[in-house]
């Protein structure tokens, strides 16, 4: 890489055909080396994933999910007047206003509203505390499954 950079600077200084040829050769060599290093890294990762898929599946899935590129979690949020909101506090306030508007009966007549208790078909209600207790009893990293009573 250093050789390529030096030859590029020489090419810019002199502008000769020989300097251009040397720079192009160095550029081709640098690309070849980078491609080779990337291929070796992918092969190493593949071998590790293969080994972990058979043995340590937790590490396998951490590796697989860890290689996803992080996406910008906050896309453009617009204010009511169409301005892009940049500050985190402004974005939170805008979301707050948005969701308050969704569940305000005056703004959305006939739409369901949030409540603490959910009426059931048999007339009883599910209390928020019942839901919290049930959630606390769930096992960590296990699927909740299907409750026969709910079906």
C-alpha positions as CSV (number, residue, x, y, z in Angstrom):
1,X,0.0,0.0,0.0
2,X,2.8,2.4,0.8
3,X,4.5,1.6,-2.5
4,X,1.3,2.3,-4.3
5,X,1.0,5.6,-2.5
6,X,4.6,6.6,-3.3
7,X,4.2,5.7,-6.9
8,X,1.0,7.6,-7.2
9,X,2.7,10.7,-5.8
10,X,5.6,10.2,-8.2
11,X,3.1,9.9,-11.1
12,X,1.3,13.1,-10.0
13,X,4.7,14.9,-9.8
14,X,6.2,13.7,-13.1
15,X,3.2,12.7,-15.2
16,X,5.3,10.4,-17.3
17,X,4.0,7.2,-19.0
18,X,6.6,5.1,-17.0
19,X,5.4,6.5,-13.7
20,X,1.8,5.8,-14.7
21,X,2.6,2.2,-15.7
22,X,4.5,1.6,-12.4
23,X,1.6,3.1,-10.4
24,X,-1.0,0.9,-12.3
25,X,1.1,-2.2,-11.6
26,X,1.3,-1.3,-7.9
27,X,-2.5,-0.6,-7.8
28,X,-3.2,-4.0,-9.4
29,X,-0.9,-5.7,-6.9
30,X,-2.5,-3.9,-4.0
31,X,-6.0,-4.9,-5.2
32,X,-4.8,-8.5,-5.5
33,X,-3.4,-8.5,-1.9
34,X,-6.6,-7.0,-0.5
35,X,-8.8,-9.5,-2.3
36,X,-6.5,-12.4,-1.0
37,X,-6.7,-11.1,2.6
38,X,-10.5,-10.8,2.4
39,X,-10.9,-14.3,1.0
40,X,-8.7,-15.7,3.7
41,X,-10.7,-13.9,6.4
42,X,-14.0,-15.2,4.9
43,X,-12.6,-18.7,4.8
44,X,-11.5,-18.4,8.5
45,X,-14.9,-17.1,9.5
46,X,-16.6,-20.0,7.5
47,X,-14.5,-22.6,9.3
48,X,-15.3,-21.0,12.7
49,X,-19.0,-20.9,11.9
50,X,-19.0,-24.5,10.7
51,X,-17.2,-25.6,13.9
52,X,-19.6,-23.6,16.1
53,X,-22.7,-24.8,14.3
54,X,-22.0,-28.3,15.3
55,X,-20.7,-27.6,18.8
56,X,-21.3,-24.2,20.4
57,X,-24.6,-23.0,18.8
58,X,-24.9,-20.0,21.1
59,X,-21.5,-18.6,19.8
60,X,-22.6,-19.5,16.3
61,X,-25.7,-17.3,16.5
62,X,-23.8,-14.5,18.2
63,X,-21.3,-14.6,15.3
64,X,-24.0,-14.7,12.7
65,X,-26.0,-11.9,14.2
66,X,-22.9,-9.9,15.1
67,X,-21.8,-9.7,11.5
68,X,-24.9,-7.8,10.4
69,X,-24.1,-4.2,9.7
70,X,-25.6,-1.9,12.3
71,X,-28.2,0.2,10.7
72,X,-29.0,3.7,11.8
73,X,-31.8,3.1,14.1
74,X,-33.2,6.6,13.8
75,X,-34.4,7.5,10.3
76,X,-35.5,10.9,9.4
77,X,-38.2,12.1,11.8
78,X,-40.2,15.1,10.6
79,X,-41.9,17.7,12.8
80,X,-45.5,18.7,12.1
81,X,-44.2,21.6,9.9
82,X,-42.0,19.3,7.9
83,X,-38.6,20.1,9.5
84,X,-36.2,17.2,10.0
85,X,-35.6,16.7,13.8
86,X,-32.0,16.1,14.7
87,X,-31.9,16.3,18.5
88,X,-32.8,13.2,20.4
89,X,-35.1,15.1,22.8
90,X,-37.1,16.6,19.9
91,X,-37.5,13.2,18.3
92,X,-38.8,11.7,21.6
93,X,-41.2,14.6,22.0
94,X,-42.5,14.1,18.5
95,X,-43.0,10.4,19.0
96,X,-44.8,11.2,22.3
97,X,-47.2,13.6,20.5
98,X,-47.7,11.1,17.7
99,X,-48.8,8.2,20.0
100,X,-50.8,10.5,22.2
101,X,-52.7,11.5,19.1
102,X,-53.3,7.9,18.0
103,X,-55.0,7.0,21.3
104,X,-56.9,10.2,22.0
105,X,-60.6,9.5,21.7
106,X,-61.3,13.1,20.6
107,X,-58.9,12.8,17.6
108,X,-60.0,9.3,16.6
109,X,-63.7,8.7,17.4
110,X,-64.6,5.0,17.3
111,X,-60.9,3.9,17.7
112,X,-59.9,1.7,20.6
113,X,-58.3,3.4,23.5
114,X,-55.6,2.1,25.9
115,X,-56.9,0.8,29.2
116,X,-55.6,-1.0,32.3
117,X,-58.1,-3.9,32.1
118,X,-59.1,-6.0,29.0
119,X,-62.6,-7.4,29.0
120,X,-63.0,-11.1,28.2
121,X,-65.8,-13.0,26.5
122,X,-66.9,-14.5,29.7
123,X,-67.2,-11.1,31.4
124,X,-64.1,-11.3,33.5
125,X,-61.1,-9.0,32.9
126,X,-57.4,-9.5,32.6
127,X,-55.6,-7.2,35.1
128,X,-52.2,-5.7,34.2
129,X,-50.8,-7.3,37.3
130,X,-51.8,-10.8,36.0
131,X,-49.9,-10.1,32.8
132,X,-46.8,-8.9,34.7
133,X,-46.8,-12.0,36.9
134,X,-47.2,-14.3,33.8
135,X,-44.3,-12.5,32.1
136,X,-42.1,-12.9,35.1
137,X,-42.6,-16.6,35.1
138,X,-41.4,-17.1,31.5
139,X,-38.1,-18.8,31.1
140,X,-35.2,-16.8,29.7
141,X,-34.2,-17.6,26.1
142,X,-37.1,-20.1,25.7
143,X,-40.2,-19.8,23.5
144,X,-43.3,-19.2,25.5
145,X,-45.3,-21.8,23.6
146,X,-49.1,-21.9,23.1
147,X,-51.4,-22.0,26.1
148,X,-54.2,-24.4,25.5
149,X,-56.6,-22.2,27.6
150,X,-56.2,-19.4,25.1
151,X,-57.1,-21.5,22.0
